[in-house]
Amino acid sequence: MSDELADNLRKYRRASGLSQEQLAHRSGLSVGPIRRIEQGADGVRMETLHQIARTLGIKTSDLMAAGTPEPVKHDDPNSLNLRELRIALTPAMGLLPMRAPTGEEPDLRRLRRMTHDQAVLYFGDSYRSIAADLPALIRAVSDAVAYYDSGQDRIDALVARSEALQLVGRYLTQIRQYDLAHSAIRESIADAREAEAPLTAASGVGGMCWMLMRTERYDEAEDIAVATMDLVEPKIKGASPDEYATWGGLAMEAAAAAARNNRPEEARTLRRAAGTAAKAVGVTHRNLLRHWSMFGPVTASMKELEDFMIAGDARSVVRKSGEEESLQPKSWKRLGKPSSNDGNRYYLDLARAQVRTGDPTGAMEELARLDAVAPEWFRHQSSAAITFEEITKKRRTLTTEMREVGAHLGVFA
């Protein structure tokens, strides 16, 4: 992407009548990053592009364009670690017809329970256990769909496979295996649509939005989230918590994409929609299997703080984290807890805000705590590594605990 990114930045900077130095000053950056980008350097942080796009008054996606791919590392451990999951998710296809499953009739209730149990492990940060069991689950739900060719049993089998593939897609997104994740989530949405299960399909769209944002496809993420919101918008009266939670979850995904794409007004509108849904739900609504929802006032407030962090307003993050009632753990008995992933993400954002507002000690304490309570989740967070590097720049010496956290993040051995 570097050559075309360089050309795009140069074009928009000159159209704005700014020198490199002026753009850097208005963006709150040193001139070095601007020069490196325009010279075609690799390794540009998305956060830097967000800052530049805000200054130029354009969408972040306007700066990005496809370029020549970098060579693939020969020692990528996931090529071997995910072998069985890859085989189950993308089986080989030839010209001969696929063999129909034989044996006993599938137990759909057991298969859904298996998916539920894996979902609990996913939300509980037990990724290693999930990876070992997913290939067998994928084969089992696929055999169930092939076993039934019509009627309610086929519908139930399609929903069961959709739920399982949503789990697979979210897990693969979390560990940055985006192409495989995309394949799983597409199939999940297709199954739910065939089964005419709109909320299950909408939940799959939510997973797709998250994956798209992780790959900087902000326009698409916002577009499909908003379009799906229109299709599943709850009725004014009589809507179920599942309906509000699914719609509110899509609003959060759309808002997150808009915020990252330098569309702050759209992001604020969508955050208000998520807040309306959260108010209707009242307390954290938990449906980990069918609609992948842990949604309520606490989640909506945590996600809103992400927008301040993206906008570079670290002081508001720190201030609001101490002022807003829904963000205080003592309020969670009444409002309900967030999911572990959402809660951990919030505290990681808080750590980044702390180091940027002059509290590297507090930030390091937060990183160490996250490393202790969610080690598998923690080591996959690039923002944790960035925050750690910012902390170490303010320290002359590192404690043993800091070295251990850095080693776990892969910052240094």
KEZA-737739 format. One line per field, with one value per residue (C-alpha): x, y, z. Coordinates in steps of 0.001 Angstrom, whole numbers, m for minus. Example, Ala and Ser with C-alpha at 12.3 -4.5 7.8 and 13.67 -1.06 7.14 Angstrom:
BEGIN
x	12300,13670;
y	m4500,m1060;
z	7800,7140;
This chain:
BEGIN
x	0,2975,3474,m187,m592,2309,700,m2697,m1299,766,m2275,m4616,m1940,m1173,m4893,m5218,m2321,m283,3416,4563,5482,2092,189,2273,1683,m2090,m2283,m378,2462,6131,7060,8931,5862,4527,7849,8177,4680,5300,8599,6729,7782,6015,4615,2335,m16,m3718,m3878,m1516,m3698,m6770,m5049,m3959,m7382,m9094,m6768,m7319,m11088,m11324,m12265,m9453,m10290,m9547,m5876,m5655,m5260,m4113,m440,2002,1665,4616,6231,4645,6803,8030,7901,4259,3218,m497,m44,501,m1488,m4691,m4286,m7177,m9479,m8627,m9388,m12746,m13758,m12562,m12645,m11084,m13450,m13116,m15457,m16959,m20137,m19671,m20364,m23578,m23175,m24111,m24925,m27335,m29562,m27776,m28610,m29175,m29734,m26356,m24662,m26104,m24999,m21484,m21476,m22792,m20062,m17417,m18947,m18605,m14933,m14466,m15912,m13833,m10542,m9879,m8758,m6583,m9496,m11635,m9045,m8777,m12534,m13698,m12769,m14963,m17812,m17664,m17791,m20672,m22905,m22077,m23046,m26313,m27163,m26345,m28435,m31684,m32895,m36178,m38599,m38069,m35134,m33186,m34022,m32825,m29647,m28937,m29366,m27095,m24386,m24818,m24276,m21199,m19688,m20251,m18160,m15485,m15470,m15155,m12379,m10442,m10922,m9581,m6391,m6041,m6793,m9002,m9423,m10553,m12785,m14411,m15163,m16752,m18879,m20136,m21307,m22894,m24941,m25934,m27181,m29224,m30766,m31753,m33291,m35148,m33672,m33199,m31704,m29192,m28260,m27999,m25675,m23516,m23432,m22203,m19334,m18632,m18461,m15909,m13765,m14035,m12921,m9943,m8891,m9550,m12651,m14566,m16936,m18251,m18564,m20672,m22784,m23773,m24391,m26739,m28531,m29062,m30288,m33048,m34105,m34249,m35272,m37398,m41017,m41837,m43862,m43480,m39867,m37871,m34514,m32920,m34236,m33019,m29653,m29059,m30066,m28051,m25035,m25190,m25440,m22238,m20425,m21571,m20537,m17112,m16557,m17710,m15460,m12416,m13250,m13305,m17094,m17694,m21235,m22415,m20648,m22425,m25816,m25211,m23980,m27235,m29125,m27102,m27844,m31574,m31434,m29374,m31932,m34717,m32854,m32166,m29581,m26930,m28726,m26893,m27496,m24140,m25404,m28022,m27399,m23927,m25159,m23960,m25438,m26707,m25946,m22489,m21396,m22783,m20873,m17626,m17815,m18529,m15219,m13431,m14468,m12736,m9578,m9703,m10161,m7055,m8981,m7303,m8296,m12003,m11465,m9827,m12380,m15459,m14144,m14227,m17497,m19987,m22044,m22367,m18562,m18185,m17946,m20114,m22995,m22699,m24738,m27684,m26870,m25156,m21543,m20102,m18571,m14987,m13808,m15651,m14527,m10916,m10971,m12284,m9522,m6939,m8232,m8079,m4438,m3600,m5353,m3500,m51,m963,m2175,954,191,2471,2460,m1323,m1206,1397,m629,m3609,m1569,m148,m3633,m4988,m2039,m2858,m6637,m6836,m3438,m4679,m6773,m4070,m1264,m3368,m3965,m1712,m2837,m1469,1951,1704,720,3579,6066,4770,5216,8774,9749,9010,11082,14857,14708,12149,10916,10775,6995,7344,9819,7445,4543,6723,7886,4288,3338,6316,7769,11048,12245;
y	0,2326,3792,4549,5780,8135,9423,9870,11742,14011,14745,15616,17577,19730,20210,21610,23987,22548,21835,18654,20706,22446,19167,17600,20556,20601,16820,16868,14838,15390,15939,12610,10351,12603,12484,8720,8092,10285,8499,5178,3766,670,66,3105,2962,3343,5811,8084,7872,8735,11875,12952,12295,14412,17305,17029,16694,13392,9832,7601,5188,7940,7713,3964,2018,m1460,m1958,m4816,m7459,m8092,m11548,m14090,m15208,m18767,m19453,m18489,m20931,m20578,m22286,m25461,m24690,m24027,m26874,m28989,m25997,m24888,m28367,m28510,m24993,m25101,m28771,m29734,m29855,m31957,m33027,m36034,m35420,m34952,m38082,m37884,m38466,m41884,m43175,m42049,m39012,m35898,m34682,m30983,m30117,m31607,m29721,m26410,m27169,m27827,m24441,m22765,m24339,m23144,m19661,m19576,m20527,m17798,m15129,m16585,m16105,m19855,m19764,m22856,m25045,m23599,m24195,m27878,m28530,m26389,m28737,m31541,m29099,m27729,m31221,m32247,m29272,m29579,m33254,m32276,m29813,m32460,m35065,m33081,m31914,m30263,m29380,m27960,m30255,m28686,m25195,m26125,m27650,m24495,m22337,m24663,m24400,m20628,m20303,m22529,m20650,m17328,m18644,m19778,m16412,m14421,m16628,m16339,m12576,m12349,m14199,m12172,m14947,m12656,m14564,m17685,m15579,m13983,m17400,m18627,m15520,m15449,m19044,m18274,m15409,m17520,m20341,m17962,m16325,m19711,m20628,m17280,m16437,m12650,m12004,m14811,m13428,m9905,m11174,m12650,m9230,m7809,m10300,m9391,m5692,m6399,m8389,m5647,m3008,m5108,m5007,m1247,m1736,1000,2080,m1440,m2099,1009,428,m3162,m2449,466,m1460,m4415,m2112,m952,m4562,m5622,m2369,m3213,m2175,696,m1640,m5318,m5758,m8450,m7915,m10019,m7588,m4502,m6082,m7187,m3789,m1934,m4126,m3244,451,100,m1588,1102,3862,2311,2134,5738,7010,5261,6625,10256,10563,11922,13227,9870,8127,10311,9646,5912,6030,7715,4894,2334,4262,4183,409,23,2042,m169,m3299,m1801,m4308,m6342,m8804,m12074,m14410,m15888,m18559,m17383,m13654,m13264,m10454,m9134,m5700,m3009,409,m609,m1937,1110,3480,1548,1505,5227,5915,4205,7135,9620,7521,7345,11132,11545,12903,10888,13343,12771,9015,9354,11902,10009,6716,8279,10165,8010,5813,2955,2626,2103,m1593,m887,m82,m3389,m5277,m3180,m2707,m6024,m6746,m6369,m9335,m10027,m9012,m5680,m4975,m5828,m3662,m739,m1070,m1311,1967,3453,2377,4093,7229,7144,6996,9853,12031,11606,8510,5729,3987,3625,2461,m199,m1451,m1850,m3741,m6077,m6764,m7533,m9818,m11710,m12038,m12533,m13680,m15284,m12257,m9825,m11140,m10694,m6957,m4739,m1686,m3321,m3531,105,1222,m784,834,4287,3458,2210,5427,7244,4852,4540,1102,m1690,m3767,m7557,m7350,m4947,m7244,m10188,m8233,m7059,m10595,m11868,m9151,m10017,m6509,m8038,m11446;
z	0,599,m2922,m3513,55,m554,m3746,m2072,906,m1309,m3499,m622,1247,m1788,m2519,1012,403,3273,3510,5228,8270,8396,8044,10796,13136,12577,12996,16281,14753,14146,10517,10414,9915,7136,5305,5719,4352,1312,758,604,3971,5313,8786,9033,12018,11345,14224,12310,9204,11290,12577,9101,7564,10241,9494,5735,6162,4277,5115,6306,3503,952,1871,1441,m1773,m2702,m3404,m3922,m1173,1081,949,3281,6189,5800,9521,10118,12880,12100,8730,10750,13908,11959,9488,10779,11117,7584,6212,8010,7002,3379,2298,m991,m3962,m7102,m9905,m8136,m6085,m2366,m356,1689,5424,6741,10195,12880,12653,13943,17442,16736,20377,21275,18432,19579,23130,21820,20098,23249,25342,22869,22904,26683,26307,23693,25953,28763,26879,26474,22845,22945,24005,21200,18476,19340,19195,16271,13382,14742,15398,11836,10350,12613,11783,8069,8149,9823,7036,4428,6268,6127,2721,3725,6497,9956,10625,7752,9011,12484,11031,9016,12115,14093,11435,11207,14947,14842,11912,13653,16520,14073,12308,15509,16821,13550,13492,17031,16042,12803,10319,8300,5035,6852,9086,6058,4599,7834,8362,4753,5071,8424,6980,3962,6213,8370,5304,3865,7214,7246,10650,10376,13822,13419,10013,11447,14157,11421,9762,13062,12986,9375,10307,13018,10594,7953,10441,11468,7790,7389,5207,6998,4227,3728,7444,8014,4917,5648,9338,8586,5839,8177,10956,8602,8008,11671,13361,16433,16565,18910,21107,21755,20672,22483,24208,21440,18828,20675,21436,17847,16440,19065,18390,14691,15613,17662,14773,12322,14738,15252,11480,10991,13788,12334,8902,10070,9970,13483,12930,11594,14480,17056,15451,15505,19108,20073,18354,20315,23509,22755,22306,25491,27431,26082,27166,30596,31777,30000,27747,27376,24426,23533,21180,18729,18541,20057,22204,25508,25118,27448,28939,30148,26745,24923,27222,26880,23113,22978,24713,21814,19610,21912,21794,18000,17869,20016,23008,25749,28481,27834,28095,31512,32707,31547,32901,36354,35993,34083,36353,33872,33736,37485,38501,41568,39171,37346,39935,38799,35108,34420,33521,30020,28232,29211,25720,25807,29362,28606,25499,27525,30100,27332,25888,29371,29692,26403,27589,30899,29344,27006,29846,31938,34007,32665,36051,36026,32421,33213,36159,33835,31228,33849,35206,31727,31033,34219,33786,29981,28685,25449,24500,25610,23435,20278,20919,18805,20775,23930,22283,21153,24648,26170,23799,24734,28424,27979,26183,29433,31553,31846,33425,33241,36137,35970,35582,32662,30934,31344,29866,26970,26248,26236,23749,21558,21905,23003,24179;
